[in-house]
Amino acid sequence: MSETRYFRVTGTVQGVGFRAATQDKARELSLAGWVANRPDGDVELAARGPVSALDALAQWLGHGPANATVREVAETAVADDETLKPPFTVR
């Protein structure tokens, strides 16, 4: 069973390779979706896939890549978005 989740990550998450590293992790987990910078300095993403893979992504987002300093990860379950198809992309 697949589901879709929206994440918003705050902290030092822009200019540290966060989007590229998130894309790599999501593809490793075979997730569909996207990741993007927000104008306010946060990073947002939508991911679709098995619950176990989404849980693994959520755990990884809690620390992100080596140069990131994650302050908070807000996670929201949303209606399953079947339009999200692989590969996971950077916007």
PDB file of N, CA, C and O in Angstrom:
ATOM      1  N   MET A   1       0.829  -1.181   0.000  1.00  0.00           N
ATOM      2  CA  MET A   1       0.000   0.000   0.000  1.00  0.00           C
ATOM      3  C   MET A   1       0.877   1.249   0.000  1.00  0.00           C
ATOM      4  O   MET A   1       1.821   1.355   0.782  1.00  0.00           O
ATOM      5  N   SER A   2       0.560   2.174  -0.867  1.00  0.00           N
ATOM      6  CA  SER A   2       1.297   3.431  -0.948  1.00  0.00           C
ATOM      7  C   SER A   2       0.517   4.540  -0.269  1.00  0.00           C
ATOM      8  O   SER A   2      -0.711   4.516  -0.192  1.00  0.00           O
ATOM      9  N   GLU A   3       1.270   5.510   0.220  1.00  0.00           N
ATOM     10  CA  GLU A   3       0.669   6.733   0.709  1.00  0.00           C
ATOM     11  C   GLU A   3       1.562   7.899   0.332  1.00  0.00           C
ATOM     12  O   GLU A   3       2.703   7.712  -0.091  1.00  0.00           O
ATOM     13  N   THR A   4       1.034   9.101   0.489  1.00  0.00           N
ATOM     14  CA  THR A   4       1.776  10.312   0.155  1.00  0.00           C
ATOM     15  C   THR A   4       1.926  11.151   1.410  1.00  0.00           C
ATOM     16  O   THR A   4       0.982  11.302   2.185  1.00  0.00           O
ATOM     17  N   ARG A   5       3.121  11.696   1.606  1.00  0.00           N
ATOM     18  CA  ARG A   5       3.372  12.577   2.745  1.00  0.00           C
ATOM     19  C   ARG A   5       4.064  13.854   2.262  1.00  0.00           C
ATOM     20  O   ARG A   5       4.862  13.838   1.324  1.00  0.00           O
ATOM     21  N   TYR A   6       3.736  14.943   2.926  1.00  0.00           N
ATOM     22  CA  TYR A   6       4.372  16.232   2.685  1.00  0.00           C
ATOM     23  C   TYR A   6       5.250  16.534   3.890  1.00  0.00           C
ATOM     24  O   TYR A   6       4.831  16.361   5.035  1.00  0.00           O
ATOM     25  N   PHE A   7       6.472  16.986   3.624  1.00  0.00           N
ATOM     26  CA  PHE A   7       7.420  17.326   4.680  1.00  0.00           C
ATOM     27  C   PHE A   7       7.884  18.768   4.497  1.00  0.00           C
ATOM     28  O   PHE A   7       8.042  19.245   3.373  1.00  0.00           O
ATOM     29  N   ARG A   8       8.099  19.448   5.611  1.00  0.00           N
ATOM     30  CA  ARG A   8       8.724  20.768   5.606  1.00  0.00           C
ATOM     31  C   ARG A   8       9.863  20.713   6.620  1.00  0.00           C
ATOM     32  O   ARG A   8       9.656  20.415   7.797  1.00  0.00           O
ATOM     33  N   VAL A   9      11.071  21.007   6.135  1.00  0.00           N
ATOM     34  CA  VAL A   9      12.274  20.889   6.958  1.00  0.00           C
ATOM     35  C   VAL A   9      12.829  22.287   7.212  1.00  0.00           C
ATOM     36  O   VAL A   9      13.054  23.053   6.275  1.00  0.00           O
ATOM     37  N   THR A  10      13.050  22.615   8.492  1.00  0.00           N
ATOM     38  CA  THR A  10      13.587  23.920   8.862  1.00  0.00           C
ATOM     39  C   THR A  10      14.974  23.756   9.477  1.00  0.00           C
ATOM     40  O   THR A  10      15.329  22.691   9.982  1.00  0.00           O
ATOM     41  N   GLY A  11      15.737  24.827   9.422  1.00  0.00           N
ATOM     42  CA  GLY A  11      17.100  24.842   9.944  1.00  0.00           C
ATOM     43  C   GLY A  11      18.034  25.371   8.871  1.00  0.00           C
ATOM     44  O   GLY A  11      17.623  26.139   8.002  1.00  0.00           O
ATOM     45  N   THR A  12      19.292  24.956   8.936  1.00  0.00           N
ATOM     46  CA  THR A  12      20.257  25.299   7.885  1.00  0.00           C
ATOM     47  C   THR A  12      20.165  24.193   6.844  1.00  0.00           C
ATOM     48  O   THR A  12      20.897  23.204   6.895  1.00  0.00           O
ATOM     49  N   VAL A  13      19.246  24.381   5.894  1.00  0.00           N
ATOM     50  CA  VAL A  13      18.937  23.323   4.935  1.00  0.00           C
ATOM     51  C   VAL A  13      19.031  23.789   3.482  1.00  0.00           C
ATOM     52  O   VAL A  13      18.771  23.011   2.564  1.00  0.00           O
ATOM     53  N   GLN A  14      19.397  25.048   3.269  1.00  0.00           N
ATOM     54  CA  GLN A  14      19.645  25.521   1.908  1.00  0.00           C
ATOM     55  C   GLN A  14      21.124  25.860   1.780  1.00  0.00           C
ATOM     56  O   GLN A  14      21.740  26.370   2.716  1.00  0.00           O
ATOM     57  N   GLY A  15      21.682  25.571   0.612  1.00  0.00           N
ATOM     58  CA  GLY A  15      23.091  25.845   0.368  1.00  0.00           C
ATOM     59  C   GLY A  15      24.026  24.804   0.952  1.00  0.00           C
ATOM     60  O   GLY A  15      25.233  25.028   1.043  1.00  0.00           O
ATOM     61  N   VAL A  16      23.467  23.651   1.352  1.00  0.00           N
ATOM     62  CA  VAL A  16      24.280  22.592   1.963  1.00  0.00           C
ATOM     63  C   VAL A  16      24.097  21.247   1.260  1.00  0.00           C
ATOM     64  O   VAL A  16      24.503  20.210   1.785  1.00  0.00           O
ATOM     65  N   GLY A  17      23.487  21.263   0.076  1.00  0.00           N
ATOM     66  CA  GLY A  17      23.277  20.034  -0.683  1.00  0.00           C
ATOM     67  C   GLY A  17      22.090  19.218  -0.206  1.00  0.00           C
ATOM     68  O   GLY A  17      22.001  18.024  -0.490  1.00  0.00           O
ATOM     69  N   PHE A  18      21.174  19.855   0.520  1.00  0.00           N
ATOM     70  CA  PHE A  18      20.052  19.122   1.098  1.00  0.00           C
ATOM     71  C   PHE A  18      19.133  18.530   0.034  1.00  0.00           C
ATOM     72  O   PHE A  18      18.722  17.375   0.144  1.00  0.00           O
ATOM     73  N   ARG A  19      18.806  19.311  -0.994  1.00  0.00           N
ATOM     74  CA  ARG A  19      17.893  18.800  -2.030  1.00  0.00           C
ATOM     75  C   ARG A  19      18.497  17.621  -2.781  1.00  0.00           C
ATOM     76  O   ARG A  19      17.825  16.611  -2.992  1.00  0.00           O
ATOM     77  N   ALA A  20      19.746  17.738  -3.182  1.00  0.00           N
ATOM     78  CA  ALA A  20      20.392  16.644  -3.929  1.00  0.00           C
ATOM     79  C   ALA A  20      20.497  15.393  -3.064  1.00  0.00           C
ATOM     80  O   ALA A  20      20.258  14.284  -3.541  1.00  0.00           O
ATOM     81  N   ALA A  21      20.855  15.570  -1.793  1.00  0.00           N
ATOM     82  CA  ALA A  21      20.972  14.415  -0.899  1.00  0.00           C
ATOM     83  C   ALA A  21      19.602  13.788  -0.647  1.00  0.00           C
ATOM     84  O   ALA A  21      19.486  12.567  -0.545  1.00  0.00           O
ATOM     85  N   THR A  22      18.572  14.618  -0.546  1.00  0.00           N
ATOM     86  CA  THR A  22      17.213  14.101  -0.365  1.00  0.00           C
ATOM     87  C   THR A  22      16.777  13.309  -1.592  1.00  0.00           C
ATOM     88  O   THR A  22      16.165  12.248  -1.474  1.00  0.00           O
ATOM     89  N   GLN A  23      17.098  13.834  -2.765  1.00  0.00           N
ATOM     90  CA  GLN A  23      16.776  13.114  -4.001  1.00  0.00           C
ATOM     91  C   GLN A  23      17.472  11.746  -4.012  1.00  0.00           C
ATOM     92  O   GLN A  23      16.851  10.734  -4.336  1.00  0.00           O
ATOM     93  N   ASP A  24      18.742  11.722  -3.664  1.00  0.00           N
ATOM     94  CA  ASP A  24      19.480  10.453  -3.633  1.00  0.00           C
ATOM     95  C   ASP A  24      18.840   9.462  -2.664  1.00  0.00           C
ATOM     96  O   ASP A  24      18.661   8.290  -2.997  1.00  0.00           O
ATOM     97  N   LYS A  25      18.494   9.934  -1.461  1.00  0.00           N
ATOM     98  CA  LYS A  25      17.898   9.053  -0.452  1.00  0.00           C
ATOM     99  C   LYS A  25      16.531   8.557  -0.914  1.00  0.00           C
ATOM    100  O   LYS A  25      16.223   7.373  -0.776  1.00  0.00           O
ATOM    101  N   ALA A  26      15.713   9.447  -1.458  1.00  0.00           N
ATOM    102  CA  ALA A  26      14.381   9.046  -1.918  1.00  0.00           C
ATOM    103  C   ALA A  26      14.467   8.028  -3.050  1.00  0.00           C
ATOM    104  O   ALA A  26      13.694   7.071  -3.091  1.00  0.00           O
ATOM    105  N   ARG A  27      15.410   8.236  -3.966  1.00  0.00           N
ATOM    106  CA  ARG A  27      15.572   7.265  -5.055  1.00  0.00           C
ATOM    107  C   ARG A  27      16.079   5.932  -4.526  1.00  0.00           C
ATOM    108  O   ARG A  27      15.665   4.875  -5.004  1.00  0.00           O
ATOM    109  N   GLU A  28      16.976   5.975  -3.538  1.00  0.00           N
ATOM    110  CA  GLU A  28      17.457   4.741  -2.899  1.00  0.00           C
ATOM    111  C   GLU A  28      16.287   3.965  -2.297  1.00  0.00           C
ATOM    112  O   GLU A  28      16.280   2.734  -2.303  1.00  0.00           O
ATOM    113  N   LEU A  29      15.305   4.690  -1.780  1.00  0.00           N
ATOM    114  CA  LEU A  29      14.129   4.077  -1.164  1.00  0.00           C
ATOM    115  C   LEU A  29      13.005   3.809  -2.170  1.00  0.00           C
ATOM    116  O   LEU A  29      11.925   3.358  -1.787  1.00  0.00           O
ATOM    117  N   SER A  30      13.255   4.084  -3.448  1.00  0.00           N
ATOM    118  CA  SER A  30      12.284   3.875  -4.533  1.00  0.00           C
ATOM    119  C   SER A  30      11.001   4.685  -4.344  1.00  0.00           C
ATOM    120  O   SER A  30       9.903   4.204  -4.623  1.00  0.00           O
ATOM    121  N   LEU A  31      11.157   5.915  -3.869  1.00  0.00           N
ATOM    122  CA  LEU A  31      10.017   6.795  -3.677  1.00  0.00           C
ATOM    123  C   LEU A  31       9.809   7.690  -4.898  1.00  0.00           C
ATOM    124  O   LEU A  31      10.756   7.991  -5.625  1.00  0.00           O
ATOM    125  N   ALA A  32       8.592   8.100  -5.109  1.00  0.00           N
ATOM    126  CA  ALA A  32       8.242   9.090  -6.128  1.00  0.00           C
ATOM    127  C   ALA A  32       8.060  10.424  -5.429  1.00  0.00           C
ATOM    128  O   ALA A  32       7.815  10.471  -4.224  1.00  0.00           O
ATOM    129  N   GLY A  33       8.180  11.523  -6.191  1.00  0.00           N
ATOM    130  CA  GLY A  33       7.902  12.830  -5.609  1.00  0.00           C
ATOM    131  C   GLY A  33       8.894  13.883  -6.019  1.00  0.00           C
ATOM    132  O   GLY A  33       9.528  13.785  -7.069  1.00  0.00           O
ATOM    133  N   TRP A  34       9.028  14.907  -5.173  1.00  0.00           N
ATOM    134  CA  TRP A  34       9.876  16.054  -5.481  1.00  0.00           C
ATOM    135  C   TRP A  34      10.346  16.717  -4.191  1.00  0.00           C
ATOM    136  O   TRP A  34       9.777  16.509  -3.119  1.00  0.00           O
ATOM    137  N   VAL A  35      11.407  17.524  -4.323  1.00  0.00           N
ATOM    138  CA  VAL A  35      11.928  18.332  -3.220  1.00  0.00           C
ATOM    139  C   VAL A  35      12.262  19.711  -3.780  1.00  0.00           C
ATOM    140  O   VAL A  35      12.729  19.828  -4.913  1.00  0.00           O
ATOM    141  N   ALA A  36      12.021  20.760  -2.983  1.00  0.00           N
ATOM    142  CA  ALA A  36      12.250  22.123  -3.455  1.00  0.00           C
ATOM    143  C   ALA A  36      12.624  23.039  -2.294  1.00  0.00           C
ATOM    144  O   ALA A  36      12.243  22.803  -1.147  1.00  0.00           O
ATOM    145  N   ASN A  37      13.382  24.092  -2.617  1.00  0.00           N
ATOM    146  CA  ASN A  37      13.644  25.154  -1.654  1.00  0.00           C
ATOM    147  C   ASN A  37      12.416  26.048  -1.569  1.00  0.00           C
ATOM    148  O   ASN A  37      11.713  26.255  -2.559  1.00  0.00           O
ATOM    149  N   ARG A  38      12.168  26.576  -0.372  1.00  0.00           N
ATOM    150  CA  ARG A  38      11.113  27.568  -0.170  1.00  0.00           C
ATOM    151  C   ARG A  38      11.759  28.939  -0.044  1.00  0.00           C
ATOM    152  O   ARG A  38      12.910  29.035   0.383  1.00  0.00           O
ATOM    153  N   PRO A  39      11.053  29.997  -0.402  1.00  0.00           N
ATOM    154  CA  PRO A  39      11.625  31.347  -0.291  1.00  0.00           C
ATOM    155  C   PRO A  39      12.015  31.733   1.142  1.00  0.00           C
ATOM    156  O   PRO A  39      12.868  32.600   1.334  1.00  0.00           O
ATOM    157  N   ASP A  40      11.403  31.102   2.143  1.00  0.00           N
ATOM    158  CA  ASP A  40      11.688  31.439   3.544  1.00  0.00           C
ATOM    159  C   ASP A  40      12.914  30.715   4.111  1.00  0.00           C
ATOM    160  O   ASP A  40      13.233  30.870   5.290  1.00  0.00           O
ATOM    161  N   GLY A  41      13.604  29.924   3.274  1.00  0.00           N
ATOM    162  CA  GLY A  41      14.805  29.227   3.723  1.00  0.00           C
ATOM    163  C   GLY A  41      14.584  27.777   4.117  1.00  0.00           C
ATOM    164  O   GLY A  41      15.547  27.054   4.374  1.00  0.00           O
ATOM    165  N   ASP A  42      13.340  27.344   4.169  1.00  0.00           N
ATOM    166  CA  ASP A  42      13.034  25.946   4.466  1.00  0.00           C
ATOM    167  C   ASP A  42      13.124  25.116   3.188  1.00  0.00           C
ATOM    168  O   ASP A  42      13.273  25.653   2.090  1.00  0.00           O
ATOM    169  N   VAL A  43      13.030  23.802   3.350  1.00  0.00           N
ATOM    170  CA  VAL A  43      12.937  22.869   2.226  1.00  0.00           C
ATOM    171  C   VAL A  43      11.622  22.124   2.381  1.00  0.00           C
ATOM    172  O   VAL A  43      11.251  21.737   3.489  1.00  0.00           O
ATOM    173  N   GLU A  44      10.915  21.922   1.275  1.00  0.00           N
ATOM    174  CA  GLU A  44       9.670  21.169   1.304  1.00  0.00           C
ATOM    175  C   GLU A  44       9.760  20.013   0.316  1.00  0.00           C
ATOM    176  O   GLU A  44      10.486  20.077  -0.676  1.00  0.00           O
ATOM    177  N   LEU A  45       9.012  18.963   0.604  1.00  0.00           N
ATOM    178  CA  LEU A  45       8.985  17.837  -0.312  1.00  0.00           C
ATOM    179  C   LEU A  45       7.693  17.061  -0.174  1.00  0.00           C
ATOM    180  O   LEU A  45       7.053  17.058   0.878  1.00  0.00           O
ATOM    181  N   ALA A  46       7.328  16.407  -1.254  1.00  0.00           N
ATOM    182  CA  ALA A  46       6.210  15.479  -1.276  1.00  0.00           C
ATOM    183  C   ALA A  46       6.783  14.149  -1.732  1.00  0.00           C
ATOM    184  O   ALA A  46       7.523  14.083  -2.713  1.00  0.00           O
ATOM    185  N   ALA A  47       6.436  13.095  -1.015  1.00  0.00           N
ATOM    186  CA  ALA A  47       6.963  11.770  -1.348  1.00  0.00           C
ATOM    187  C   ALA A  47       5.831  10.752  -1.301  1.00  0.00           C
ATOM    188  O   ALA A  47       4.941  10.821  -0.453  1.00  0.00           O
ATOM    189  N   ARG A  48       5.889   9.809  -2.231  1.00  0.00           N
ATOM    190  CA  ARG A  48       4.869   8.758  -2.323  1.00  0.00           C
ATOM    191  C   ARG A  48       5.559   7.408  -2.405  1.00  0.00           C
ATOM    192  O   ARG A  48       6.523   7.228  -3.150  1.00  0.00           O
ATOM    193  N   GLY A  49       5.044   6.456  -1.620  1.00  0.00           N
ATOM    194  CA  GLY A  49       5.589   5.112  -1.652  1.00  0.00           C
ATOM    195  C   GLY A  49       5.097   4.301  -0.471  1.00  0.00           C
ATOM    196  O   GLY A  49       4.165   4.705   0.225  1.00  0.00           O
ATOM    197  N   PRO A  50       5.729   3.147  -0.245  1.00  0.00           N
ATOM    198  CA  PRO A  50       5.342   2.302   0.881  1.00  0.00           C
ATOM    199  C   PRO A  50       5.605   2.999   2.219  1.00  0.00           C
ATOM    200  O   PRO A  50       6.535   3.795   2.349  1.00  0.00           O
ATOM    201  N   VAL A  51       4.776   2.688   3.197  1.00  0.00           N
ATOM    202  CA  VAL A  51       4.889   3.293   4.521  1.00  0.00           C
ATOM    203  C   VAL A  51       6.288   3.113   5.095  1.00  0.00           C
ATOM    204  O   VAL A  51       6.843   4.055   5.660  1.00  0.00           O
ATOM    205  N   SER A  52       6.861   1.940   4.964  1.00  0.00           N
ATOM    206  CA  SER A  52       8.194   1.690   5.538  1.00  0.00           C
ATOM    207  C   SER A  52       9.255   2.587   4.903  1.00  0.00           C
ATOM    208  O   SER A  52      10.162   3.052   5.592  1.00  0.00           O
ATOM    209  N   ALA A  53       9.151   2.833   3.602  1.00  0.00           N
ATOM    210  CA  ALA A  53      10.114   3.703   2.928  1.00  0.00           C
ATOM    211  C   ALA A  53       9.899   5.160   3.342  1.00  0.00           C
ATOM    212  O   ALA A  53      10.868   5.896   3.526  1.00  0.00           O
ATOM    213  N   LEU A  54       8.658   5.578   3.489  1.00  0.00           N
ATOM    214  CA  LEU A  54       8.373   6.936   3.945  1.00  0.00           C
ATOM    215  C   LEU A  54       8.860   7.151   5.372  1.00  0.00           C
ATOM    216  O   LEU A  54       9.371   8.222   5.699  1.00  0.00           O
ATOM    217  N   ASP A  55       8.705   6.143   6.218  1.00  0.00           N
ATOM    218  CA  ASP A  55       9.215   6.229   7.590  1.00  0.00           C
ATOM    219  C   ASP A  55      10.735   6.361   7.593  1.00  0.00           C
ATOM    220  O   ASP A  55      11.290   7.137   8.371  1.00  0.00           O
ATOM    221  N   ALA A  56      11.410   5.606   6.726  1.00  0.00           N
ATOM    222  CA  ALA A  56      12.874   5.683   6.627  1.00  0.00           C
ATOM    223  C   ALA A  56      13.304   7.060   6.139  1.00  0.00           C
ATOM    224  O   ALA A  56      14.290   7.605   6.635  1.00  0.00           O
ATOM    225  N   LEU A  57      12.580   7.635   5.173  1.00  0.00           N
ATOM    226  CA  LEU A  57      12.895   8.974   4.699  1.00  0.00           C
ATOM    227  C   LEU A  57      12.700   9.995   5.815  1.00  0.00           C
ATOM    228  O   LEU A  57      13.540  10.874   6.007  1.00  0.00           O
ATOM    229  N   ALA A  58      11.598   9.883   6.551  1.00  0.00           N
ATOM    230  CA  ALA A  58      11.333  10.814   7.652  1.00  0.00           C
ATOM    231  C   ALA A  58      12.452  10.773   8.682  1.00  0.00           C
ATOM    232  O   ALA A  58      12.877  11.812   9.188  1.00  0.00           O
ATOM    233  N   GLN A  59      12.926   9.581   8.990  1.00  0.00           N
ATOM    234  CA  GLN A  59      14.030   9.449   9.947  1.00  0.00           C
ATOM    235  C   GLN A  59      15.294  10.118   9.397  1.00  0.00           C
ATOM    236  O   GLN A  59      15.982  10.831  10.127  1.00  0.00           O
ATOM    237  N   TRP A  60      15.597   9.895   8.138  1.00  0.00           N
ATOM    238  CA  TRP A  60      16.779  10.504   7.521  1.00  0.00           C
ATOM    239  C   TRP A  60      16.669  12.021   7.490  1.00  0.00           C
ATOM    240  O   TRP A  60      17.655  12.717   7.732  1.00  0.00           O
ATOM    241  N   LEU A  61      15.473  12.546   7.193  1.00  0.00           N
ATOM    242  CA  LEU A  61      15.280  13.994   7.144  1.00  0.00           C
ATOM    243  C   LEU A  61      15.593  14.658   8.478  1.00  0.00           C
ATOM    244  O   LEU A  61      15.930  15.841   8.514  1.00  0.00           O
ATOM    245  N   GLY A  62      15.487  13.926   9.555  1.00  0.00           N
ATOM    246  CA  GLY A  62      15.767  14.464  10.880  1.00  0.00           C
ATOM    247  C   GLY A  62      17.193  14.930  11.078  1.00  0.00           C
ATOM    248  O   GLY A  62      17.479  15.712  11.985  1.00  0.00           O
ATOM    249  N   HIS A  63      18.088  14.450  10.230  1.00  0.00           N
ATOM    250  CA  HIS A  63      19.486  14.913  10.305  1.00  0.00           C
ATOM    251  C   HIS A  63      19.993  15.383   8.951  1.00  0.00           C
ATOM    252  O   HIS A  63      20.861  16.255   8.899  1.00  0.00           O
ATOM    253  N   GLY A  64      19.484  14.838   7.860  1.00  0.00           N
ATOM    254  CA  GLY A  64      19.885  15.265   6.520  1.00  0.00           C
ATOM    255  C   GLY A  64      21.346  14.997   6.229  1.00  0.00           C
ATOM    256  O   GLY A  64      21.979  14.184   6.902  1.00  0.00           O
ATOM    257  N   PRO A  65      21.894  15.688   5.211  1.00  0.00           N
ATOM    258  CA  PRO A  65      23.302  15.487   4.851  1.00  0.00           C
ATOM    259  C   PRO A  65      24.232  16.121   5.894  1.00  0.00           C
ATOM    260  O   PRO A  65      23.797  16.867   6.770  1.00  0.00           O
ATOM    261  N   ALA A  66      25.501  15.806   5.772  1.00  0.00           N
ATOM    262  CA  ALA A  66      26.494  16.198   6.784  1.00  0.00           C
ATOM    263  C   ALA A  66      26.533  17.688   7.086  1.00  0.00           C
ATOM    264  O   ALA A  66      26.696  18.058   8.248  1.00  0.00           O
ATOM    265  N   ASN A  67      26.391  18.559   6.094  1.00  0.00           N
ATOM    266  CA  ASN A  67      26.517  19.998   6.321  1.00  0.00           C
ATOM    267  C   ASN A  67      25.226  20.664   6.780  1.00  0.00           C
ATOM    268  O   ASN A  67      25.225  21.862   7.063  1.00  0.00           O
ATOM    269  N   ALA A  68      24.144  19.929   6.858  1.00  0.00           N
ATOM    270  CA  ALA A  68      22.860  20.498   7.271  1.00  0.00           C
ATOM    271  C   ALA A  68      22.739  20.505   8.792  1.00  0.00           C
ATOM    272  O   ALA A  68      23.334  19.685   9.491  1.00  0.00           O
ATOM    273  N   THR A  69      21.952  21.455   9.276  1.00  0.00           N
ATOM    274  CA  THR A  69      21.551  21.484  10.679  1.00  0.00           C
ATOM    275  C   THR A  69      20.030  21.551  10.685  1.00  0.00           C
ATOM    276  O   THR A  69      19.443  22.613  10.478  1.00  0.00           O
ATOM    277  N   VAL A  70      19.404  20.412  10.924  1.00  0.00           N
ATOM    278  CA  VAL A  70      17.947  20.334  10.894  1.00  0.00           C
ATOM    279  C   VAL A  70      17.404  20.721  12.262  1.00  0.00           C
ATOM    280  O   VAL A  70      17.778  20.140  13.280  1.00  0.00           O
ATOM    281  N   ARG A  71      16.524  21.703  12.269  1.00  0.00           N
ATOM    282  CA  ARG A  71      15.890  22.143  13.507  1.00  0.00           C
ATOM    283  C   ARG A  71      14.567  21.410  13.730  1.00  0.00           C
ATOM    284  O   ARG A  71      14.238  21.017  14.850  1.00  0.00           O
ATOM    285  N   GLU A  72      13.817  21.234  12.641  1.00  0.00           N
ATOM    286  CA  GLU A  72      12.504  20.594  12.779  1.00  0.00           C
ATOM    287  C   GLU A  72      12.079  19.980  11.456  1.00  0.00           C
ATOM    288  O   GLU A  72      12.400  20.497  10.386  1.00  0.00           O
ATOM    289  N   VAL A  73      11.356  18.873  11.541  1.00  0.00           N
ATOM    290  CA  VAL A  73      10.719  18.260  10.377  1.00  0.00           C
ATOM    291  C   VAL A  73       9.237  18.167  10.677  1.00  0.00           C
ATOM    292  O   VAL A  73       8.823  17.437  11.578  1.00  0.00           O
ATOM    293  N   ALA A  74       8.439  18.905   9.924  1.00  0.00           N
ATOM    294  CA  ALA A  74       6.983  18.820  10.040  1.00  0.00           C
ATOM    295  C   ALA A  74       6.491  17.867   8.958  1.00  0.00           C
ATOM    296  O   ALA A  74       6.831  18.017   7.785  1.00  0.00           O
ATOM    297  N   GLU A  75       5.705  16.908   9.352  1.00  0.00           N
ATOM    298  CA  GLU A  75       5.231  15.871   8.430  1.00  0.00           C
ATOM    299  C   GLU A  75       3.714  15.851   8.424  1.00  0.00           C
ATOM    300  O   GLU A  75       3.071  15.875   9.473  1.00  0.00           O
ATOM    301  N   THR A  76       3.155  15.809   7.223  1.00  0.00           N
ATOM    302  CA  THR A  76       1.707  15.782   7.079  1.00  0.00           C
ATOM    303  C   THR A  76       1.324  14.676   6.119  1.00  0.00           C
ATOM    304  O   THR A  76       1.834  14.609   5.001  1.00  0.00           O
ATOM    305  N   ALA A  77       0.426  13.810   6.554  1.00  0.00           N
ATOM    306  CA  ALA A  77      -0.132  12.812   5.637  1.00  0.00           C
ATOM    307  C   ALA A  77      -1.171  13.528   4.790  1.00  0.00           C
ATOM    308  O   ALA A  77      -2.018  14.249   5.317  1.00  0.00           O
ATOM    309  N   VAL A  78      -1.109  13.334   3.501  1.00  0.00           N
ATOM    310  CA  VAL A  78      -2.053  13.966   2.581  1.00  0.00           C
ATOM    311  C   VAL A  78      -2.753  12.882   1.773  1.00  0.00           C
ATOM    312  O   VAL A  78      -2.352  11.718   1.807  1.00  0.00           O
ATOM    313  N   ALA A  79      -3.790  13.262   1.053  1.00  0.00           N
ATOM    314  CA  ALA A  79      -4.467  12.299   0.189  1.00  0.00           C
ATOM    315  C   ALA A  79      -3.448  11.696  -0.776  1.00  0.00           C
ATOM    316  O   ALA A  79      -2.619  12.410  -1.340  1.00  0.00           O
ATOM    317  N   ASP A  80      -3.514  10.392  -0.959  1.00  0.00           N
ATOM    318  CA  ASP A  80      -2.546   9.723  -1.824  1.00  0.00           C
ATOM    319  C   ASP A  80      -2.579  10.343  -3.218  1.00  0.00           C
ATOM    320  O   ASP A  80      -3.615  10.358  -3.883  1.00  0.00           O
ATOM    321  N   ASP A  81      -1.440  10.848  -3.642  1.00  0.00           N
ATOM    322  CA  ASP A  81      -1.324  11.550  -4.924  1.00  0.00           C
ATOM    323  C   ASP A  81      -0.708  10.617  -5.957  1.00  0.00           C
ATOM    324  O   ASP A  81       0.514  10.506  -6.061  1.00  0.00           O
ATOM    325  N   GLU A  82      -1.560   9.953  -6.712  1.00  0.00           N
ATOM    326  CA  GLU A  82      -1.092   8.990  -7.700  1.00  0.00           C
ATOM    327  C   GLU A  82      -0.421   9.659  -8.889  1.00  0.00           C
ATOM    328  O   GLU A  82       0.140   8.967  -9.740  1.00  0.00           O
ATOM    329  N   THR A  83      -0.461  10.990  -8.973  1.00  0.00           N
ATOM    330  CA  THR A  83       0.228  11.670 -10.058  1.00  0.00           C
ATOM    331  C   THR A  83       1.731  11.753  -9.795  1.00  0.00           C
ATOM    332  O   THR A  83       2.503  12.016 -10.716  1.00  0.00           O
ATOM    333  N   LEU A  84       2.155  11.530  -8.550  1.00  0.00           N
ATOM    334  CA  LEU A  84       3.595  11.515  -8.254  1.00  0.00           C
ATOM    335  C   LEU A  84       4.183  10.208  -8.764  1.00  0.00           C
ATOM    336  O   LEU A  84       3.847   9.131  -8.271  1.00  0.00           O
ATOM    337  N   LYS A  85       5.049  10.310  -9.739  1.00  0.00           N
ATOM    338  CA  LYS A  85       5.648   9.141 -10.385  1.00  0.00           C
ATOM    339  C   LYS A  85       7.162   9.211 -10.233  1.00  0.00           C
ATOM    340  O   LYS A  85       7.717  10.304 -10.121  1.00  0.00           O
ATOM    341  N   PRO A  86       7.844   8.057 -10.226  1.00  0.00           N
ATOM    342  CA  PRO A  86       9.305   8.075 -10.229  1.00  0.00           C
ATOM    343  C   PRO A  86       9.811   8.661 -11.526  1.00  0.00           C
ATOM    344  O   PRO A  86       9.094   8.606 -12.526  1.00  0.00           O
ATOM    345  N   PRO A  87      10.979   9.205 -11.564  1.00  0.00           N
ATOM    346  CA  PRO A  87      11.919   9.286 -10.448  1.00  0.00           C
ATOM    347  C   PRO A  87      11.641  10.493  -9.552  1.00  0.00           C
ATOM    348  O   PRO A  87      11.004  11.455  -9.981  1.00  0.00           O
ATOM    349  N   PHE A  88      12.111  10.439  -8.331  1.00  0.00           N
ATOM    350  CA  PHE A  88      12.052  11.556  -7.398  1.00  0.00           C
ATOM    351  C   PHE A  88      12.941  12.684  -7.948  1.00  0.00           C
ATOM    352  O   PHE A  88      14.083  12.439  -8.337  1.00  0.00           O
ATOM    353  N   THR A  89      12.421  13.909  -7.982  1.00  0.00           N
ATOM    354  CA  THR A  89      13.134  14.998  -8.644  1.00  0.00           C
ATOM    355  C   THR A  89      13.363  16.202  -7.733  1.00  0.00           C
ATOM    356  O   THR A  89      12.697  16.365  -6.710  1.00  0.00           O
ATOM    357  N   VAL A  90      14.313  17.032  -8.127  1.00  0.00           N
ATOM    358  CA  VAL A  90      14.572  18.320  -7.485  1.00  0.00           C
ATOM    359  C   VAL A  90      13.856  19.366  -8.306  1.00  0.00           C
ATOM    360  O   VAL A  90      13.965  19.390  -9.532  1.00  0.00           O
ATOM    361  N   ARG A  91      13.127  20.226  -7.636  1.00  0.00           N
ATOM    362  CA  ARG A  91      12.439  21.330  -8.327  1.00  0.00           C
ATOM    363  C   ARG A  91      13.203  22.618  -8.130  1.00  0.00           C
ATOM    364  O   ARG A  91      12.790  23.664  -8.631  1.00  0.00           O
TER     365      ARG A  91
END
